[in-house]
């Protein structure tokens, strides 16, 4: 089985944001990949 990754363009990423497909997720686009970011920790 061959695994093929989809690479996203900046325009495609912004379109997903506009459509609120990523509204409940903390993500960013890095090198064509949508990466889920871990929550920021709070400093005590």
mmCIF file of the N, C-alpha and C atoms, coordinates in Angstrom:
data_MODEL
# 
_entry.id   MODEL 
# 
loop_
_atom_site.group_PDB 
_atom_site.id 
_atom_site.type_symbol 
_atom_site.label_atom_id 
_atom_site.label_alt_id 
_atom_site.label_comp_id 
_atom_site.label_asym_id 
_atom_site.label_entity_id 
_atom_site.label_seq_id 
_atom_site.pdbx_PDB_ins_code 
_atom_site.Cartn_x 
_atom_site.Cartn_y 
_atom_site.Cartn_z 
_atom_site.occupancy 
_atom_site.B_iso_or_equiv 
_atom_site.pdbx_formal_charge 
_atom_site.auth_seq_id 
_atom_site.auth_comp_id 
_atom_site.auth_asym_id 
_atom_site.auth_atom_id 
_atom_site.pdbx_PDB_model_num 
ATOM 1   N N  . UNK A 1 1  ? 0.848   -1.186 0.000  1.00 0.00 ? 1  UNK A N  1 
ATOM 2   C CA . UNK A 1 1  ? 0.000   0.000  0.000  1.00 0.00 ? 1  UNK A CA 1 
ATOM 3   C C  . UNK A 1 1  ? 0.887   1.241  0.000  1.00 0.00 ? 1  UNK A C  1 
ATOM 4   N N  . UNK A 1 2  ? 0.581   2.168  -0.875 1.00 0.00 ? 2  UNK A N  1 
ATOM 5   C CA . UNK A 1 2  ? 1.330   3.406  -0.975 1.00 0.00 ? 2  UNK A CA 1 
ATOM 6   C C  . UNK A 1 2  ? 0.546   4.524  -0.303 1.00 0.00 ? 2  UNK A C  1 
ATOM 7   N N  . UNK A 1 3  ? 1.226   5.289  0.519  1.00 0.00 ? 3  UNK A N  1 
ATOM 8   C CA . UNK A 1 3  ? 0.609   6.413  1.217  1.00 0.00 ? 3  UNK A CA 1 
ATOM 9   C C  . UNK A 1 3  ? 0.948   7.689  0.463  1.00 0.00 ? 3  UNK A C  1 
ATOM 10  N N  . UNK A 1 4  ? -0.060  8.448  0.097  1.00 0.00 ? 4  UNK A N  1 
ATOM 11  C CA . UNK A 1 4  ? 0.142   9.723  -0.590 1.00 0.00 ? 4  UNK A CA 1 
ATOM 12  C C  . UNK A 1 4  ? -0.439  10.828 0.272  1.00 0.00 ? 4  UNK A C  1 
ATOM 13  N N  . UNK A 1 5  ? 0.384   11.816 0.569  1.00 0.00 ? 5  UNK A N  1 
ATOM 14  C CA . UNK A 1 5  ? -0.063  12.952 1.363  1.00 0.00 ? 5  UNK A CA 1 
ATOM 15  C C  . UNK A 1 5  ? -0.502  14.081 0.451  1.00 0.00 ? 5  UNK A C  1 
ATOM 16  N N  . UNK A 1 6  ? -1.585  14.736 0.820  1.00 0.00 ? 6  UNK A N  1 
ATOM 17  C CA . UNK A 1 6  ? -2.042  15.904 0.077  1.00 0.00 ? 6  UNK A CA 1 
ATOM 18  C C  . UNK A 1 6  ? -1.303  17.123 0.615  1.00 0.00 ? 6  UNK A C  1 
ATOM 19  N N  . UNK A 1 7  ? -0.783  17.935 -0.267 1.00 0.00 ? 7  UNK A N  1 
ATOM 20  C CA . UNK A 1 7  ? -0.160  19.199 0.121  1.00 0.00 ? 7  UNK A CA 1 
ATOM 21  C C  . UNK A 1 7  ? -1.169  20.304 -0.153 1.00 0.00 ? 7  UNK A C  1 
ATOM 22  N N  . UNK A 1 8  ? -1.367  21.179 0.809  1.00 0.00 ? 8  UNK A N  1 
ATOM 23  C CA . UNK A 1 8  ? -2.354  22.237 0.709  1.00 0.00 ? 8  UNK A CA 1 
ATOM 24  C C  . UNK A 1 8  ? -1.671  23.548 0.346  1.00 0.00 ? 8  UNK A C  1 
ATOM 25  N N  . UNK A 1 9  ? -2.324  24.341 -0.475 1.00 0.00 ? 9  UNK A N  1 
ATOM 26  C CA . UNK A 1 9  ? -1.825  25.679 -0.789 1.00 0.00 ? 9  UNK A CA 1 
ATOM 27  C C  . UNK A 1 9  ? -2.354  26.659 0.257  1.00 0.00 ? 9  UNK A C  1 
ATOM 28  N N  . UNK A 1 10 ? -1.770  27.827 0.287  1.00 0.00 ? 10 UNK A N  1 
ATOM 29  C CA . UNK A 1 10 ? -2.235  28.854 1.213  1.00 0.00 ? 10 UNK A CA 1 
ATOM 30  C C  . UNK A 1 10 ? -3.675  29.249 0.890  1.00 0.00 ? 10 UNK A C  1 
ATOM 31  N N  . UNK A 1 11 ? -4.008  29.349 -0.400 1.00 0.00 ? 11 UNK A N  1 
ATOM 32  C CA . UNK A 1 11 ? -5.386  29.680 -0.792 1.00 0.00 ? 11 UNK A CA 1 
ATOM 33  C C  . UNK A 1 11 ? -6.366  28.610 -0.317 1.00 0.00 ? 11 UNK A C  1 
ATOM 34  N N  . UNK A 1 12 ? -6.008  27.342 -0.452 1.00 0.00 ? 12 UNK A N  1 
ATOM 35  C CA . UNK A 1 12 ? -6.876  26.253 0.004  1.00 0.00 ? 12 UNK A CA 1 
ATOM 36  C C  . UNK A 1 12 ? -7.054  26.299 1.518  1.00 0.00 ? 12 UNK A C  1 
ATOM 37  N N  . UNK A 1 13 ? -5.976  26.564 2.223  1.00 0.00 ? 13 UNK A N  1 
ATOM 38  C CA . UNK A 1 13 ? -6.030  26.660 3.688  1.00 0.00 ? 13 UNK A CA 1 
ATOM 39  C C  . UNK A 1 13 ? -6.961  27.797 4.118  1.00 0.00 ? 13 UNK A C  1 
ATOM 40  N N  . UNK A 1 14 ? -6.815  28.966 3.500  1.00 0.00 ? 14 UNK A N  1 
ATOM 41  C CA . UNK A 1 14 ? -7.680  30.099 3.830  1.00 0.00 ? 14 UNK A CA 1 
ATOM 42  C C  . UNK A 1 14 ? -9.130  29.802 3.492  1.00 0.00 ? 14 UNK A C  1 
ATOM 43  N N  . UNK A 1 15 ? -9.366  29.058 2.437  1.00 0.00 ? 15 UNK A N  1 
ATOM 44  C CA . UNK A 1 15 ? -10.737 28.667 2.074  1.00 0.00 ? 15 UNK A CA 1 
ATOM 45  C C  . UNK A 1 15 ? -11.337 27.773 3.159  1.00 0.00 ? 15 UNK A C  1 
ATOM 46  N N  . UNK A 1 16 ? -10.542 26.830 3.678  1.00 0.00 ? 16 UNK A N  1 
ATOM 47  C CA . UNK A 1 16 ? -11.020 25.967 4.771  1.00 0.00 ? 16 UNK A CA 1 
ATOM 48  C C  . UNK A 1 16 ? -11.331 26.793 6.022  1.00 0.00 ? 16 UNK A C  1 
ATOM 49  N N  . UNK A 1 17 ? -10.512 27.794 6.284  1.00 0.00 ? 17 UNK A N  1 
ATOM 50  C CA . UNK A 1 17 ? -10.762 28.684 7.425  1.00 0.00 ? 17 UNK A CA 1 
ATOM 51  C C  . UNK A 1 17 ? -12.061 29.454 7.192  1.00 0.00 ? 17 UNK A C  1 
ATOM 52  N N  . UNK A 1 18 ? -12.231 30.003 5.991  1.00 0.00 ? 18 UNK A N  1 
ATOM 53  C CA . UNK A 1 18 ? -13.453 30.750 5.666  1.00 0.00 ? 18 UNK A CA 1 
ATOM 54  C C  . UNK A 1 18 ? -14.703 29.892 5.801  1.00 0.00 ? 18 UNK A C  1 
ATOM 55  N N  . UNK A 1 19 ? -14.596 28.621 5.453  1.00 0.00 ? 19 UNK A N  1 
ATOM 56  C CA . UNK A 1 19 ? -15.734 27.701 5.554  1.00 0.00 ? 19 UNK A CA 1 
ATOM 57  C C  . UNK A 1 19 ? -15.915 27.149 6.971  1.00 0.00 ? 19 UNK A C  1 
ATOM 58  N N  . UNK A 1 20 ? -15.051 27.553 7.871  1.00 0.00 ? 20 UNK A N  1 
ATOM 59  C CA . UNK A 1 20 ? -15.072 27.143 9.290  1.00 0.00 ? 20 UNK A CA 1 
ATOM 60  C C  . UNK A 1 20 ? -14.860 25.642 9.449  1.00 0.00 ? 20 UNK A C  1 
ATOM 61  N N  . UNK A 1 21 ? -14.147 25.024 8.523  1.00 0.00 ? 21 UNK A N  1 
ATOM 62  C CA . UNK A 1 21 ? -13.847 23.595 8.628  1.00 0.00 ? 21 UNK A CA 1 
ATOM 63  C C  . UNK A 1 21 ? -12.833 23.325 9.735  1.00 0.00 ? 21 UNK A C  1 
ATOM 64  N N  . UNK A 1 22 ? -12.072 24.343 10.098 1.00 0.00 ? 22 UNK A N  1 
ATOM 65  C CA . UNK A 1 22 ? -11.032 24.185 11.115 1.00 0.00 ? 22 UNK A CA 1 
ATOM 66  C C  . UNK A 1 22 ? -11.337 25.014 12.364 1.00 0.00 ? 22 UNK A C  1 
ATOM 67  N N  . UNK A 1 23 ? -12.585 25.405 12.523 1.00 0.00 ? 23 UNK A N  1 
ATOM 68  C CA . UNK A 1 23 ? -12.965 26.362 13.566 1.00 0.00 ? 23 UNK A CA 1 
ATOM 69  C C  . UNK A 1 23 ? -12.655 25.878 14.981 1.00 0.00 ? 23 UNK A C  1 
ATOM 70  N N  . UNK A 1 24 ? -12.797 24.608 15.256 1.00 0.00 ? 24 UNK A N  1 
ATOM 71  C CA . UNK A 1 24 ? -12.613 24.106 16.618 1.00 0.00 ? 24 UNK A CA 1 
ATOM 72  C C  . UNK A 1 24 ? -11.239 23.484 16.833 1.00 0.00 ? 24 UNK A C  1 
ATOM 73  N N  . UNK A 1 25 ? -10.322 23.761 15.910 1.00 0.00 ? 25 UNK A N  1 
ATOM 74  C CA . UNK A 1 25 ? -9.003  23.132 16.008 1.00 0.00 ? 25 UNK A CA 1 
ATOM 75  C C  . UNK A 1 25 ? -7.919  24.198 15.975 1.00 0.00 ? 25 UNK A C  1 
ATOM 76  N N  . UNK A 1 26 ? -6.848  23.932 16.698 1.00 0.00 ? 26 UNK A N  1 
ATOM 77  C CA . UNK A 1 26 ? -5.691  24.827 16.687 1.00 0.00 ? 26 UNK A CA 1 
ATOM 78  C C  . UNK A 1 26 ? -4.699  24.267 15.668 1.00 0.00 ? 26 UNK A C  1 
ATOM 79  N N  . UNK A 1 27 ? -4.698  24.830 14.483 1.00 0.00 ? 27 UNK A N  1 
ATOM 80  C CA . UNK A 1 27 ? -3.862  24.312 13.407 1.00 0.00 ? 27 UNK A CA 1 
ATOM 81  C C  . UNK A 1 27 ? -3.126  25.455 12.723 1.00 0.00 ? 27 UNK A C  1 
ATOM 82  N N  . UNK A 1 28 ? -2.067  25.087 11.998 1.00 0.00 ? 28 UNK A N  1 
ATOM 83  C CA . UNK A 1 28 ? -1.404  26.031 11.119 1.00 0.00 ? 28 UNK A CA 1 
ATOM 84  C C  . UNK A 1 28 ? -0.876  25.280 9.908  1.00 0.00 ? 28 UNK A C  1 
ATOM 85  N N  . UNK A 1 29 ? -0.616  26.019 8.862  1.00 0.00 ? 29 UNK A N  1 
ATOM 86  C CA . UNK A 1 29 ? -0.124  25.436 7.614  1.00 0.00 ? 29 UNK A CA 1 
ATOM 87  C C  . UNK A 1 29 ? 1.398   25.577 7.588  1.00 0.00 ? 29 UNK A C  1 
ATOM 88  N N  . UNK A 1 30 ? 2.093   24.440 7.527  1.00 0.00 ? 30 UNK A N  1 
ATOM 89  C CA . UNK A 1 30 ? 3.559   24.427 7.469  1.00 0.00 ? 30 UNK A CA 1 
ATOM 90  C C  . UNK A 1 30 ? 3.998   23.560 6.303  1.00 0.00 ? 30 UNK A C  1 
ATOM 91  N N  . UNK A 1 31 ? 4.678   24.177 5.335  1.00 0.00 ? 31 UNK A N  1 
ATOM 92  C CA . UNK A 1 31 ? 5.194   23.438 4.183  1.00 0.00 ? 31 UNK A CA 1 
ATOM 93  C C  . UNK A 1 31 ? 4.121   22.605 3.494  1.00 0.00 ? 31 UNK A C  1 
ATOM 94  N N  . UNK A 1 32 ? 2.913   23.156 3.389  1.00 0.00 ? 32 UNK A N  1 
ATOM 95  C CA . UNK A 1 32 ? 1.833   22.475 2.691  1.00 0.00 ? 32 UNK A CA 1 
ATOM 96  C C  . UNK A 1 32 ? 1.087   21.449 3.522  1.00 0.00 ? 32 UNK A C  1 
ATOM 97  N N  . UNK A 1 33 ? 1.447   21.302 4.789  1.00 0.00 ? 33 UNK A N  1 
ATOM 98  C CA . UNK A 1 33 ? 0.777   20.349 5.676  1.00 0.00 ? 33 UNK A CA 1 
ATOM 99  C C  . UNK A 1 33 ? 0.040   21.105 6.772  1.00 0.00 ? 33 UNK A C  1 
ATOM 100 N N  . UNK A 1 34 ? -1.166  20.661 7.073  1.00 0.00 ? 34 UNK A N  1 
ATOM 101 C CA . UNK A 1 34 ? -1.934  21.261 8.164  1.00 0.00 ? 34 UNK A CA 1 
ATOM 102 C C  . UNK A 1 34 ? -1.547  20.528 9.433  1.00 0.00 ? 34 UNK A C  1 
ATOM 103 N N  . UNK A 1 35 ? -0.928  21.267 10.340 1.00 0.00 ? 35 UNK A N  1 
ATOM 104 C CA . UNK A 1 35 ? -0.367  20.694 11.566 1.00 0.00 ? 35 UNK A CA 1 
ATOM 105 C C  . UNK A 1 35 ? -1.215  21.117 12.758 1.00 0.00 ? 35 UNK A C  1 
ATOM 106 N N  . UNK A 1 36 ? -1.631  20.145 13.559 1.00 0.00 ? 36 UNK A N  1 
ATOM 107 C CA . UNK A 1 36 ? -2.379  20.444 14.778 1.00 0.00 ? 36 UNK A CA 1 
ATOM 108 C C  . UNK A 1 36 ? -1.394  20.863 15.857 1.00 0.00 ? 36 UNK A C  1 
ATOM 109 N N  . UNK A 1 37 ? -1.648  21.992 16.471 1.00 0.00 ? 37 UNK A N  1 
ATOM 110 C CA . UNK A 1 37 ? -0.750  22.535 17.483 1.00 0.00 ? 37 UNK A CA 1 
ATOM 111 C C  . UNK A 1 37 ? -1.227  22.116 18.874 1.00 0.00 ? 37 UNK A C  1 
ATOM 112 N N  . UNK A 1 38 ? -0.286  21.872 19.741 1.00 0.00 ? 38 UNK A N  1 
ATOM 113 C CA . UNK A 1 38 ? -0.646  21.540 21.121 1.00 0.00 ? 38 UNK A CA 1 
ATOM 114 C C  . UNK A 1 38 ? -1.067  22.821 21.840 1.00 0.00 ? 38 UNK A C  1 
ATOM 115 N N  . UNK A 1 39 ? -1.913  22.705 22.862 1.00 0.00 ? 39 UNK A N  1 
ATOM 116 C CA . UNK A 1 39 ? -2.360  23.895 23.602 1.00 0.00 ? 39 UNK A CA 1 
ATOM 117 C C  . UNK A 1 39 ? -1.163  24.588 24.256 1.00 0.00 ? 39 UNK A C  1 
ATOM 118 N N  . UNK A 1 40 ? -1.268  25.906 24.345 1.00 0.00 ? 40 UNK A N  1 
ATOM 119 C CA . UNK A 1 40 ? -0.224  26.660 25.021 1.00 0.00 ? 40 UNK A CA 1 
ATOM 120 C C  . UNK A 1 40 ? -0.323  26.392 26.518 1.00 0.00 ? 40 UNK A C  1 
ATOM 121 N N  . UNK A 1 41 ? 0.812   26.236 27.148 1.00 0.00 ? 41 UNK A N  1 
ATOM 122 C CA . UNK A 1 41 ? 0.804   26.039 28.600 1.00 0.00 ? 41 UNK A CA 1 
ATOM 123 C C  . UNK A 1 41 ? 0.818   27.401 29.279 1.00 0.00 ? 41 UNK A C  1 
ATOM 124 N N  . UNK A 1 42 ? 0.255   27.447 30.467 1.00 0.00 ? 42 UNK A N  1 
ATOM 125 C CA . UNK A 1 42 ? 0.235   28.694 31.213 1.00 0.00 ? 42 UNK A CA 1 
ATOM 126 C C  . UNK A 1 42 ? 1.427   28.718 32.166 1.00 0.00 ? 42 UNK A C  1 
ATOM 127 N N  . UNK A 1 43 ? 2.050   29.857 32.269 1.00 0.00 ? 43 UNK A N  1 
ATOM 128 C CA . UNK A 1 43 ? 3.201   30.013 33.166 1.00 0.00 ? 43 UNK A CA 1 
ATOM 129 C C  . UNK A 1 43 ? 2.678   30.262 34.578 1.00 0.00 ? 43 UNK A C  1 
ATOM 130 N N  . UNK A 1 44 ? 3.248   29.562 35.530 1.00 0.00 ? 44 UNK A N  1 
ATOM 131 C CA . UNK A 1 44 ? 2.839   29.743 36.929 1.00 0.00 ? 44 UNK A CA 1 
ATOM 132 C C  . UNK A 1 44 ? 3.733   30.709 37.638 1.00 0.00 ? 44 UNK A C  1 
# 
